[in-house]
């Protein structure tokens, strides 16, 4: 995912993925790989406010999310030396 270089709208939400364990963990408890769930933080940018509103009306109804208006900043770093 590429974060846009210009001001944009975005949503941030958590997405969970269930990973089933292997057969060995079911037949021999304590061995193998048990079931697990991994949770990811998702940053979803939108090209326009209309696109954001469309996502909210279609996808955002049943999940918790935070809406952002993001303005990326440019970082300038300077280095100086002093000899005494």
HTML snippet that shows the backbone in 3Dmol.js (N, CA, C, O; Angstrom):
<script src="https://3Dmol.org/build/3Dmol-min.js"></script>
<div id="view" style="width:600px;height:400px;position:relative"></div>
<script>
const pdb = `
ATOM      1  N   UNK A   1       0.841  -1.181   0.000  1.00  0.00           N
ATOM      2  CA  UNK A   1       0.000   0.000   0.000  1.00  0.00           C
ATOM      3  C   UNK A   1       0.885   1.242   0.000  1.00  0.00           C
ATOM      4  O   UNK A   1       1.858   1.326   0.749  1.00  0.00           O
ATOM      5  N   UNK A   2       0.540   2.187  -0.834  1.00  0.00           N
ATOM      6  CA  UNK A   2       1.264   3.447  -0.875  1.00  0.00           C
ATOM      7  C   UNK A   2       0.412   4.535  -0.242  1.00  0.00           C
ATOM      8  O   UNK A   2      -0.753   4.713  -0.596  1.00  0.00           O
ATOM      9  N   UNK A   3       1.005   5.256   0.695  1.00  0.00           N
ATOM     10  CA  UNK A   3       0.304   6.385   1.305  1.00  0.00           C
ATOM     11  C   UNK A   3       0.447   7.570   0.361  1.00  0.00           C
ATOM     12  O   UNK A   3       1.564   7.899  -0.039  1.00  0.00           O
ATOM     13  N   UNK A   4      -0.664   8.226  -0.007  1.00  0.00           N
ATOM     14  CA  UNK A   4      -0.604   9.355  -0.934  1.00  0.00           C
ATOM     15  C   UNK A   4       0.305  10.478  -0.416  1.00  0.00           C
ATOM     16  O   UNK A   4       0.411  10.693   0.791  1.00  0.00           O
ATOM     17  N   UNK A   5       0.956  11.186  -1.342  1.00  0.00           N
ATOM     18  CA  UNK A   5       1.838  12.302  -0.987  1.00  0.00           C
ATOM     19  C   UNK A   5       1.072  13.576  -0.684  1.00  0.00           C
ATOM     20  O   UNK A   5       1.621  14.498  -0.080  1.00  0.00           O
ATOM     21  N   UNK A   6      -0.191  13.644  -1.094  1.00  0.00           N
ATOM     22  CA  UNK A   6      -0.990  14.846  -0.883  1.00  0.00           C
ATOM     23  C   UNK A   6      -2.034  14.614   0.218  1.00  0.00           C
ATOM     24  O   UNK A   6      -2.246  13.484   0.658  1.00  0.00           O
ATOM     25  N   UNK A   7      -2.674  15.688   0.649  1.00  0.00           N
ATOM     26  CA  UNK A   7      -3.716  15.596   1.672  1.00  0.00           C
ATOM     27  C   UNK A   7      -4.814  14.646   1.186  1.00  0.00           C
ATOM     28  O   UNK A   7      -5.199  14.673   0.017  1.00  0.00           O
ATOM     29  N   UNK A   8      -5.310  13.811   2.094  1.00  0.00           N
ATOM     30  CA  UNK A   8      -6.324  12.822   1.723  1.00  0.00           C
ATOM     31  C   UNK A   8      -7.105  12.373   2.951  1.00  0.00           C
ATOM     32  O   UNK A   8      -6.715  12.647   4.086  1.00  0.00           O
ATOM     33  N   UNK A   9      -8.199  11.688   2.709  1.00  0.00           N
ATOM     34  CA  UNK A   9      -8.972  11.047   3.763  1.00  0.00           C
ATOM     35  C   UNK A   9      -8.509   9.603   3.887  1.00  0.00           C
ATOM     36  O   UNK A   9      -8.032   9.009   2.921  1.00  0.00           O
ATOM     37  N   UNK A  10      -8.654   9.043   5.087  1.00  0.00           N
ATOM     38  CA  UNK A  10      -8.280   7.651   5.316  1.00  0.00           C
ATOM     39  C   UNK A  10      -9.084   7.103   6.489  1.00  0.00           C
ATOM     40  O   UNK A  10      -9.652   7.855   7.281  1.00  0.00           O
ATOM     41  N   UNK A  11      -9.119   5.795   6.582  1.00  0.00           N
ATOM     42  CA  UNK A  11      -9.668   5.141   7.768  1.00  0.00           C
ATOM     43  C   UNK A  11      -8.597   4.205   8.315  1.00  0.00           C
ATOM     44  O   UNK A  11      -7.789   3.653   7.568  1.00  0.00           O
ATOM     45  N   UNK A  12      -8.608   4.042   9.625  1.00  0.00           N
ATOM     46  CA  UNK A  12      -7.713   3.103  10.304  1.00  0.00           C
ATOM     47  C   UNK A  12      -8.606   2.144  11.078  1.00  0.00           C
ATOM     48  O   UNK A  12      -9.495   2.563  11.818  1.00  0.00           O
ATOM     49  N   UNK A  13      -8.354   0.843  10.894  1.00  0.00           N
ATOM     50  CA  UNK A  13      -9.143  -0.152  11.606  1.00  0.00           C
ATOM     51  C   UNK A  13      -8.300  -1.413  11.804  1.00  0.00           C
ATOM     52  O   UNK A  13      -7.238  -1.563  11.199  1.00  0.00           O
ATOM     53  N   UNK A  14      -8.782  -2.303  12.649  1.00  0.00           N
ATOM     54  CA  UNK A  14      -8.090  -3.562  12.885  1.00  0.00           C
ATOM     55  C   UNK A  14      -8.775  -4.674  12.106  1.00  0.00           C
ATOM     56  O   UNK A  14     -10.002  -4.736  12.025  1.00  0.00           O
ATOM     57  N   UNK A  15      -7.960  -5.548  11.538  1.00  0.00           N
ATOM     58  CA  UNK A  15      -8.456  -6.682  10.769  1.00  0.00           C
ATOM     59  C   UNK A  15      -7.837  -7.944  11.368  1.00  0.00           C
ATOM     60  O   UNK A  15      -6.622  -8.015  11.556  1.00  0.00           O
ATOM     61  N   UNK A  16      -8.670  -8.933  11.664  1.00  0.00           N
ATOM     62  CA  UNK A  16      -8.181 -10.182  12.251  1.00  0.00           C
ATOM     63  C   UNK A  16      -8.302 -11.324  11.254  1.00  0.00           C
ATOM     64  O   UNK A  16      -9.257 -11.403  10.482  1.00  0.00           O
ATOM     65  N   UNK A  17      -7.307 -12.208  11.289  1.00  0.00           N
ATOM     66  CA  UNK A  17      -7.286 -13.381  10.414  1.00  0.00           C
ATOM     67  C   UNK A  17      -7.138 -14.617  11.299  1.00  0.00           C
ATOM     68  O   UNK A  17      -6.205 -14.709  12.097  1.00  0.00           O
ATOM     69  N   UNK A  18      -8.068 -15.572  11.151  1.00  0.00           N
ATOM     70  CA  UNK A  18      -8.005 -16.832  11.896  1.00  0.00           C
ATOM     71  C   UNK A  18      -7.116 -17.802  11.130  1.00  0.00           C
ATOM     72  O   UNK A  18      -7.277 -17.991   9.924  1.00  0.00           O
ATOM     73  N   UNK A  19      -6.186 -18.408  11.839  1.00  0.00           N
ATOM     74  CA  UNK A  19      -5.267 -19.377  11.242  1.00  0.00           C
ATOM     75  C   UNK A  19      -5.510 -20.716  11.942  1.00  0.00           C
ATOM     76  O   UNK A  19      -5.193 -20.869  13.122  1.00  0.00           O
ATOM     77  N   UNK A  20      -6.070 -21.683  11.216  1.00  0.00           N
ATOM     78  CA  UNK A  20      -6.358 -22.972  11.857  1.00  0.00           C
ATOM     79  C   UNK A  20      -5.067 -23.719  12.209  1.00  0.00           C
ATOM     80  O   UNK A  20      -4.057 -23.605  11.514  1.00  0.00           O
ATOM     81  N   UNK A  21      -5.123 -24.472  13.286  1.00  0.00           N
ATOM     82  CA  UNK A  21      -3.977 -25.271  13.695  1.00  0.00           C
ATOM     83  C   UNK A  21      -3.796 -26.478  12.783  1.00  0.00           C
ATOM     84  O   UNK A  21      -4.658 -26.779  11.957  1.00  0.00           O
ATOM     85  N   UNK A  22      -2.682 -27.158  12.939  1.00  0.00           N
ATOM     86  CA  UNK A  22      -2.442 -28.339  12.114  1.00  0.00           C
ATOM     87  C   UNK A  22      -3.064 -29.584  12.752  1.00  0.00           C
ATOM     88  O   UNK A  22      -3.480 -29.565  13.910  1.00  0.00           O
ATOM     89  N   UNK A  23      -3.116 -30.654  11.979  1.00  0.00           N
ATOM     90  CA  UNK A  23      -3.726 -31.909  12.431  1.00  0.00           C
ATOM     91  C   UNK A  23      -3.045 -32.449  13.688  1.00  0.00           C
ATOM     92  O   UNK A  23      -3.707 -32.991  14.574  1.00  0.00           O
ATOM     93  N   UNK A  24      -1.744 -32.302  13.762  1.00  0.00           N
ATOM     94  CA  UNK A  24      -0.999 -32.839  14.907  1.00  0.00           C
ATOM     95  C   UNK A  24      -1.448 -32.174  16.211  1.00  0.00           C
ATOM     96  O   UNK A  24      -1.532 -32.842  17.241  1.00  0.00           O
ATOM     97  N   UNK A  25      -1.734 -30.886  16.182  1.00  0.00           N
ATOM     98  CA  UNK A  25      -2.161 -30.211  17.410  1.00  0.00           C
ATOM     99  C   UNK A  25      -3.552 -30.681  17.846  1.00  0.00           C
ATOM    100  O   UNK A  25      -3.880 -30.628  19.031  1.00  0.00           O
ATOM    101  N   UNK A  26      -4.375 -31.141  16.888  1.00  0.00           N
ATOM    102  CA  UNK A  26      -5.709 -31.638  17.241  1.00  0.00           C
ATOM    103  C   UNK A  26      -5.643 -33.076  17.775  1.00  0.00           C
ATOM    104  O   UNK A  26      -6.375 -33.431  18.699  1.00  0.00           O
ATOM    105  N   UNK A  27      -4.772 -33.892  17.195  1.00  0.00           N
ATOM    106  CA  UNK A  27      -4.707 -35.300  17.608  1.00  0.00           C
ATOM    107  C   UNK A  27      -3.768 -35.541  18.784  1.00  0.00           C
ATOM    108  O   UNK A  27      -3.914 -36.525  19.508  1.00  0.00           O
ATOM    109  N   UNK A  28      -2.796 -34.637  18.975  1.00  0.00           N
ATOM    110  CA  UNK A  28      -1.832 -34.768  20.065  1.00  0.00           C
ATOM    111  C   UNK A  28      -1.672 -33.397  20.745  1.00  0.00           C
ATOM    112  O   UNK A  28      -0.721 -32.672  20.454  1.00  0.00           O
ATOM    113  N   UNK A  29      -2.593 -33.044  21.641  1.00  0.00           N
ATOM    114  CA  UNK A  29      -2.538 -31.724  22.290  1.00  0.00           C
ATOM    115  C   UNK A  29      -1.158 -31.437  22.883  1.00  0.00           C
ATOM    116  O   UNK A  29      -0.532 -32.306  23.489  1.00  0.00           O
ATOM    117  N   UNK A  30      -0.701 -30.197  22.693  1.00  0.00           N
ATOM    118  CA  UNK A  30       0.610 -29.807  23.188  1.00  0.00           C
ATOM    119  C   UNK A  30       1.690 -29.938  22.131  1.00  0.00           C
ATOM    120  O   UNK A  30       2.832 -29.540  22.361  1.00  0.00           O
ATOM    121  N   UNK A  31       1.350 -30.489  20.978  1.00  0.00           N
ATOM    122  CA  UNK A  31       2.300 -30.664  19.885  1.00  0.00           C
ATOM    123  C   UNK A  31       1.763 -29.947  18.645  1.00  0.00           C
ATOM    124  O   UNK A  31       0.566 -29.670  18.557  1.00  0.00           O
ATOM    125  N   UNK A  32       2.625 -29.655  17.709  1.00  0.00           N
ATOM    126  CA  UNK A  32       2.195 -29.025  16.470  1.00  0.00           C
ATOM    127  C   UNK A  32       1.905 -27.546  16.662  1.00  0.00           C
ATOM    128  O   UNK A  32       2.449 -26.900  17.558  1.00  0.00           O
ATOM    129  N   UNK A  33       1.046 -27.028  15.814  1.00  0.00           N
ATOM    130  CA  UNK A  33       0.703 -25.610  15.832  1.00  0.00           C
ATOM    131  C   UNK A  33      -0.776 -25.443  16.106  1.00  0.00           C
ATOM    132  O   UNK A  33      -1.594 -25.851  15.281  1.00  0.00           O
ATOM    133  N   UNK A  34      -1.158 -24.846  17.253  1.00  0.00           N
ATOM    134  CA  UNK A  34      -2.571 -24.679  17.582  1.00  0.00           C
ATOM    135  C   UNK A  34      -3.219 -23.558  16.754  1.00  0.00           C
ATOM    136  O   UNK A  34      -2.526 -22.787  16.091  1.00  0.00           O
ATOM    137  N   UNK A  35      -4.552 -23.481  16.802  1.00  0.00           N
ATOM    138  CA  UNK A  35      -5.281 -22.384  16.178  1.00  0.00           C
ATOM    139  C   UNK A  35      -4.753 -21.060  16.721  1.00  0.00           C
ATOM    140  O   UNK A  35      -4.347 -20.973  17.880  1.00  0.00           O
ATOM    141  N   UNK A  36      -4.761 -20.042  15.885  1.00  0.00           N
ATOM    142  CA  UNK A  36      -4.362 -18.710  16.348  1.00  0.00           C
ATOM    143  C   UNK A  36      -5.088 -17.644  15.532  1.00  0.00           C
ATOM    144  O   UNK A  36      -5.642 -17.921  14.468  1.00  0.00           O
ATOM    145  N   UNK A  37      -5.072 -16.450  16.044  1.00  0.00           N
ATOM    146  CA  UNK A  37      -5.657 -15.304  15.352  1.00  0.00           C
ATOM    147  C   UNK A  37      -4.616 -14.202  15.322  1.00  0.00           C
ATOM    148  O   UNK A  37      -4.045 -13.853  16.355  1.00  0.00           O
ATOM    149  N   UNK A  38      -4.367 -13.652  14.138  1.00  0.00           N
ATOM    150  CA  UNK A  38      -3.443 -12.529  14.001  1.00  0.00           C
ATOM    151  C   UNK A  38      -4.247 -11.285  13.677  1.00  0.00           C
ATOM    152  O   UNK A  38      -5.158 -11.321  12.850  1.00  0.00           O
ATOM    153  N   UNK A  39      -3.906 -10.184  14.334  1.00  0.00           N
ATOM    154  CA  UNK A  39      -4.606  -8.922  14.145  1.00  0.00           C
ATOM    155  C   UNK A  39      -3.664  -7.906  13.529  1.00  0.00           C
ATOM    156  O   UNK A  39      -2.532  -7.738  13.983  1.00  0.00           O
ATOM    157  N   UNK A  40      -4.137  -7.230  12.494  1.00  0.00           N
ATOM    158  CA  UNK A  40      -3.359  -6.224  11.782  1.00  0.00           C
ATOM    159  C   UNK A  40      -4.053  -4.883  11.850  1.00  0.00           C
ATOM    160  O   UNK A  40      -5.282  -4.815  11.864  1.00  0.00           O
ATOM    161  N   UNK A  41      -3.273  -3.814  11.893  1.00  0.00           N
ATOM    162  CA  UNK A  41      -3.819  -2.471  11.786  1.00  0.00           C
ATOM    163  C   UNK A  41      -3.770  -2.081  10.316  1.00  0.00           C
ATOM    164  O   UNK A  41      -2.725  -2.181   9.674  1.00  0.00           O
ATOM    165  N   UNK A  42      -4.904  -1.636   9.787  1.00  0.00           N
ATOM    166  CA  UNK A  42      -5.021  -1.287   8.367  1.00  0.00           C
ATOM    167  C   UNK A  42      -5.184   0.224   8.232  1.00  0.00           C
ATOM    168  O   UNK A  42      -5.995   0.837   8.927  1.00  0.00           O
ATOM    169  N   UNK A  43      -4.403   0.817   7.327  1.00  0.00           N
ATOM    170  CA  UNK A  43      -4.536   2.233   6.955  1.00  0.00           C
ATOM    171  C   UNK A  43      -5.042   2.247   5.528  1.00  0.00           C
ATOM    172  O   UNK A  43      -4.322   1.850   4.612  1.00  0.00           O
ATOM    173  N   UNK A  44      -6.278   2.700   5.323  1.00  0.00           N
ATOM    174  CA  UNK A  44      -6.888   2.674   3.992  1.00  0.00           C
ATOM    175  C   UNK A  44      -7.128   4.109   3.521  1.00  0.00           C
ATOM    176  O   UNK A  44      -8.043   4.773   4.010  1.00  0.00           O
ATOM    177  N   UNK A  45      -6.313   4.598   2.572  1.00  0.00           N
ATOM    178  CA  UNK A  45      -6.493   5.953   2.063  1.00  0.00           C
ATOM    179  C   UNK A  45      -7.566   6.019   0.971  1.00  0.00           C
ATOM    180  O   UNK A  45      -7.847   5.022   0.305  1.00  0.00           O
ATOM    181  N   UNK A  46      -8.155   7.191   0.798  1.00  0.00           N
ATOM    182  CA  UNK A  46      -9.174   7.424  -0.221  1.00  0.00           C
ATOM    183  C   UNK A  46      -8.794   8.641  -1.047  1.00  0.00           C
ATOM    184  O   UNK A  46      -8.249   9.613  -0.523  1.00  0.00           O
ATOM    185  N   UNK A  47      -9.083   8.584  -2.335  1.00  0.00           N
ATOM    186  CA  UNK A  47      -8.747   9.664  -3.257  1.00  0.00           C
ATOM    187  C   UNK A  47      -9.678  10.867  -3.096  1.00  0.00           C
ATOM    188  O   UNK A  47      -9.312  11.985  -3.458  1.00  0.00           O
ATOM    189  N   UNK A  48     -10.881  10.644  -2.554  1.00  0.00           N
ATOM    190  CA  UNK A  48     -11.848  11.737  -2.409  1.00  0.00           C
ATOM    191  C   UNK A  48     -12.770  11.475  -1.223  1.00  0.00           C
ATOM    192  O   UNK A  48     -12.844  10.363  -0.698  1.00  0.00           O
ATOM    193  N   UNK A  49     -13.466  12.526  -0.820  1.00  0.00           N
ATOM    194  CA  UNK A  49     -14.435  12.385   0.264  1.00  0.00           C
ATOM    195  C   UNK A  49     -15.590  11.484  -0.188  1.00  0.00           C
ATOM    196  O   UNK A  49     -16.122  10.714   0.612  1.00  0.00           O
ATOM    197  N   UNK A  50     -15.979  11.577  -1.458  1.00  0.00           N
ATOM    198  CA  UNK A  50     -17.060  10.734  -1.981  1.00  0.00           C
ATOM    199  C   UNK A  50     -16.683   9.254  -1.900  1.00  0.00           C
ATOM    200  O   UNK A  50     -17.521   8.418  -1.562  1.00  0.00           O
ATOM    201  N   UNK A  51     -15.438   8.933  -2.207  1.00  0.00           N
ATOM    202  CA  UNK A  51     -14.968   7.543  -2.123  1.00  0.00           C
ATOM    203  C   UNK A  51     -15.002   7.054  -0.677  1.00  0.00           C
ATOM    204  O   UNK A  51     -15.395   5.918  -0.415  1.00  0.00           O
ATOM    205  N   UNK A  52     -14.593   7.907   0.260  1.00  0.00           N
ATOM    206  CA  UNK A  52     -14.665   7.567   1.688  1.00  0.00           C
ATOM    207  C   UNK A  52     -16.112   7.309   2.103  1.00  0.00           C
ATOM    208  O   UNK A  52     -16.399   6.310   2.762  1.00  0.00           O
ATOM    209  N   UNK A  53     -17.017   8.200   1.724  1.00  0.00           N
ATOM    210  CA  UNK A  53     -18.431   8.047   2.086  1.00  0.00           C
ATOM    211  C   UNK A  53     -19.020   6.762   1.499  1.00  0.00           C
ATOM    212  O   UNK A  53     -19.825   6.095   2.149  1.00  0.00           O
ATOM    213  N   UNK A  54     -18.626   6.418   0.284  1.00  0.00           N
ATOM    214  CA  UNK A  54     -19.093   5.180  -0.352  1.00  0.00           C
ATOM    215  C   UNK A  54     -18.589   3.969   0.437  1.00  0.00           C
ATOM    216  O   UNK A  54     -19.343   3.022   0.660  1.00  0.00           O
ATOM    217  N   UNK A  55     -17.304   3.991   0.867  1.00  0.00           N
ATOM    218  CA  UNK A  55     -16.756   2.879   1.648  1.00  0.00           C
ATOM    219  C   UNK A  55     -17.513   2.736   2.968  1.00  0.00           C
ATOM    220  O   UNK A  55     -17.842   1.623   3.378  1.00  0.00           O
ATOM    221  N   UNK A  56     -17.789   3.865   3.637  1.00  0.00           N
ATOM    222  CA  UNK A  56     -18.506   3.816   4.918  1.00  0.00           C
ATOM    223  C   UNK A  56     -19.891   3.218   4.722  1.00  0.00           C
ATOM    224  O   UNK A  56     -20.324   2.385   5.519  1.00  0.00           O
ATOM    225  N   UNK A  57     -20.596   3.636   3.662  1.00  0.00           N
ATOM    226  CA  UNK A  57     -21.960   3.142   3.460  1.00  0.00           C
ATOM    227  C   UNK A  57     -21.985   1.663   3.065  1.00  0.00           C
ATOM    228  O   UNK A  57     -22.947   0.962   3.380  1.00  0.00           O
ATOM    229  N   UNK A  58     -20.944   1.177   2.380  1.00  0.00           N
ATOM    230  CA  UNK A  58     -20.935  -0.220   1.932  1.00  0.00           C
ATOM    231  C   UNK A  58     -20.189  -1.164   2.867  1.00  0.00           C
ATOM    232  O   UNK A  58     -20.641  -2.286   3.096  1.00  0.00           O
ATOM    233  N   UNK A  59     -19.061  -0.732   3.408  1.00  0.00           N
ATOM    234  CA  UNK A  59     -18.191  -1.635   4.163  1.00  0.00           C
ATOM    235  C   UNK A  59     -18.051  -1.293   5.631  1.00  0.00           C
ATOM    236  O   UNK A  59     -17.779  -2.172   6.449  1.00  0.00           O
ATOM    237  N   UNK A  60     -18.231  -0.045   5.972  1.00  0.00           N
ATOM    238  CA  UNK A  60     -17.904   0.402   7.311  1.00  0.00           C
ATOM    239  C   UNK A  60     -18.977   0.263   8.359  1.00  0.00           C
ATOM    240  O   UNK A  60     -18.742   0.581   9.524  1.00  0.00           O
ATOM    241  N   UNK A  61     -20.143  -0.202   7.982  1.00  0.00           N
ATOM    242  CA  UNK A  61     -21.254  -0.251   8.938  1.00  0.00           C
ATOM    243  C   UNK A  61     -21.021  -1.182  10.113  1.00  0.00           C
ATOM    244  O   UNK A  61     -21.411  -0.876  11.240  1.00  0.00           O
ATOM    245  N   UNK A  62     -20.388  -2.317   9.855  1.00  0.00           N
ATOM    246  CA  UNK A  62     -20.281  -3.350  10.886  1.00  0.00           C
ATOM    247  C   UNK A  62     -18.898  -3.466  11.498  1.00  0.00           C
ATOM    248  O   UNK A  62     -18.556  -4.511  12.051  1.00  0.00           O
ATOM    249  N   UNK A  63     -18.098  -2.418  11.411  1.00  0.00           N
ATOM    250  CA  UNK A  63     -16.778  -2.492  12.028  1.00  0.00           C
ATOM    251  C   UNK A  63     -16.426  -1.157  12.672  1.00  0.00           C
ATOM    252  O   UNK A  63     -16.966  -0.108  12.321  1.00  0.00           O
ATOM    253  N   UNK A  64     -15.510  -1.235  13.618  1.00  0.00           N
ATOM    254  CA  UNK A  64     -15.035  -0.045  14.314  1.00  0.00           C
ATOM    255  C   UNK A  64     -13.854   0.524  13.534  1.00  0.00           C
ATOM    256  O   UNK A  64     -12.916  -0.206  13.217  1.00  0.00           O
ATOM    257  N   UNK A  65     -13.889   1.805  13.225  1.00  0.00           N
ATOM    258  CA  UNK A  65     -12.824   2.448  12.471  1.00  0.00           C
ATOM    259  C   UNK A  65     -12.706   3.901  12.899  1.00  0.00           C
ATOM    260  O   UNK A  65     -13.618   4.452  13.515  1.00  0.00           O
ATOM    261  N   UNK A  66     -11.585   4.513  12.571  1.00  0.00           N
ATOM    262  CA  UNK A  66     -11.357   5.927  12.828  1.00  0.00           C
ATOM    263  C   UNK A  66     -11.128   6.605  11.486  1.00  0.00           C
ATOM    264  O   UNK A  66     -10.323   6.139  10.679  1.00  0.00           O
ATOM    265  N   UNK A  67     -11.836   7.706  11.248  1.00  0.00           N
ATOM    266  CA  UNK A  67     -11.683   8.458  10.000  1.00  0.00           C
ATOM    267  C   UNK A  67     -10.670   9.570  10.229  1.00  0.00           C
ATOM    268  O   UNK A  67     -10.728  10.277  11.236  1.00  0.00           O
ATOM    269  N   UNK A  68      -9.734   9.722   9.281  1.00  0.00           N
ATOM    270  CA  UNK A  68      -8.684  10.728   9.376  1.00  0.00           C
ATOM    271  C   UNK A  68      -8.672  11.612   8.137  1.00  0.00           C
ATOM    272  O   UNK A  68      -9.029  11.175   7.042  1.00  0.00           O
ATOM    273  N   UNK A  69      -8.261  12.850   8.324  1.00  0.00           N
ATOM    274  CA  UNK A  69      -7.891  13.703   7.206  1.00  0.00           C
ATOM    275  C   UNK A  69      -6.395  13.898   7.381  1.00  0.00           C
ATOM    276  O   UNK A  69      -5.949  14.559   8.319  1.00  0.00           O
ATOM    277  N   UNK A  70      -5.626  13.320   6.472  1.00  0.00           N
ATOM    278  CA  UNK A  70      -4.183  13.247   6.636  1.00  0.00           C
ATOM    279  C   UNK A  70      -3.475  14.188   5.675  1.00  0.00           C
ATOM    280  O   UNK A  70      -3.837  14.297   4.504  1.00  0.00           O
ATOM    281  N   UNK A  71      -2.469  14.858   6.190  1.00  0.00           N
ATOM    282  CA  UNK A  71      -1.641  15.740   5.377  1.00  0.00           C
ATOM    283  C   UNK A  71      -0.186  15.360   5.634  1.00  0.00           C
ATOM    284  O   UNK A  71       0.387  15.751   6.650  1.00  0.00           O
ATOM    285  N   UNK A  72       0.414  14.600   4.718  1.00  0.00           N
ATOM    286  CA  UNK A  72       1.811  14.212   4.904  1.00  0.00           C
ATOM    287  C   UNK A  72       2.724  15.439   4.981  1.00  0.00           C
ATOM    288  O   UNK A  72       2.500  16.433   4.290  1.00  0.00           O
ATOM    289  N   UNK A  73       3.722  15.361   5.803  1.00  0.00           N
ATOM    290  CA  UNK A  73       4.666  16.459   5.987  1.00  0.00           C
ATOM    291  C   UNK A  73       6.022  16.072   5.425  1.00  0.00           C
ATOM    292  O   UNK A  73       6.358  14.892   5.323  1.00  0.00           O
ATOM    293  N   UNK A  74       6.791  17.083   5.063  1.00  0.00           N
ATOM    294  CA  UNK A  74       8.146  16.861   4.578  1.00  0.00           C
ATOM    295  C   UNK A  74       9.098  17.078   5.742  1.00  0.00           C
ATOM    296  O   UNK A  74       8.997  18.073   6.460  1.00  0.00           O
ATOM    297  N   UNK A  75      10.007  16.160   5.922  1.00  0.00           N
ATOM    298  CA  UNK A  75      10.985  16.270   7.000  1.00  0.00           C
ATOM    299  C   UNK A  75      12.298  16.749   6.406  1.00  0.00           C
ATOM    300  O   UNK A  75      12.806  16.159   5.453  1.00  0.00           O
ATOM    301  N   UNK A  76      12.848  17.820   6.969  1.00  0.00           N
ATOM    302  CA  UNK A  76      14.140  18.324   6.540  1.00  0.00           C
ATOM    303  C   UNK A  76      15.081  18.209   7.726  1.00  0.00           C
ATOM    304  O   UNK A  76      14.763  18.641   8.834  1.00  0.00           O
ATOM    305  N   UNK A  77      16.222  17.631   7.483  1.00  0.00           N
ATOM    306  CA  UNK A  77      17.192  17.408   8.548  1.00  0.00           C
ATOM    307  C   UNK A  77      18.472  18.149   8.211  1.00  0.00           C
ATOM    308  O   UNK A  77      18.955  18.097   7.080  1.00  0.00           O
ATOM    309  N   UNK A  78      19.011  18.833   9.195  1.00  0.00           N
ATOM    310  CA  UNK A  78      20.269  19.506   8.992  1.00  0.00           C
ATOM    311  C   UNK A  78      21.296  18.978   9.984  1.00  0.00           C
ATOM    312  O   UNK A  78      20.959  18.543  11.085  1.00  0.00           O
ATOM    313  N   UNK A  79      22.564  19.028   9.565  1.00  0.00           N
ATOM    314  CA  UNK A  79      23.652  18.552  10.407  1.00  0.00           C
ATOM    315  C   UNK A  79      24.669  19.683  10.487  1.00  0.00           C
ATOM    316  O   UNK A  79      25.011  20.300   9.478  1.00  0.00           O
ATOM    317  N   UNK A  80      25.151  19.947  11.709  1.00  0.00           N
ATOM    318  CA  UNK A  80      26.188  20.977  11.844  1.00  0.00           C
ATOM    319  C   UNK A  80      27.294  20.447  12.751  1.00  0.00           C
ATOM    320  O   UNK A  80      27.071  19.601  13.617  1.00  0.00           O
ATOM    321  N   UNK A  81      28.476  20.970  12.522  1.00  0.00           N
ATOM    322  CA  UNK A  81      29.625  20.569  13.323  1.00  0.00           C
ATOM    323  C   UNK A  81      30.253  21.809  13.930  1.00  0.00           C
ATOM    324  O   UNK A  81      30.204  22.902  13.366  1.00  0.00           O
ATOM    325  N   UNK A  82      30.837  21.606  15.087  1.00  0.00           N
ATOM    326  CA  UNK A  82      31.555  22.698  15.748  1.00  0.00           C
ATOM    327  C   UNK A  82      32.887  22.132  16.218  1.00  0.00           C
ATOM    328  O   UNK A  82      32.936  21.097  16.883  1.00  0.00           O
ATOM    329  N   UNK A  83      33.967  22.826  15.864  1.00  0.00           N
ATOM    330  CA  UNK A  83      35.297  22.406  16.284  1.00  0.00           C
ATOM    331  C   UNK A  83      35.802  23.402  17.318  1.00  0.00           C
ATOM    332  O   UNK A  83      35.846  24.602  17.048  1.00  0.00           O
ATOM    333  N   UNK A  84      36.177  22.931  18.474  1.00  0.00           N
ATOM    334  CA  UNK A  84      36.602  23.834  19.503  1.00  0.00           C
ATOM    335  C   UNK A  84      37.948  23.566  19.926  1.00  0.00           C
ATOM    336  O   UNK A  84      38.467  24.253  20.806  1.00  0.00           O
TER     337      UNK A  84
END
`;
const viewer = $3Dmol.createViewer("view");
viewer.addModel(pdb, "pdb");
viewer.setStyle({}, {cartoon: {color: "spectrum"}});
viewer.zoomTo();
viewer.render();
</script>
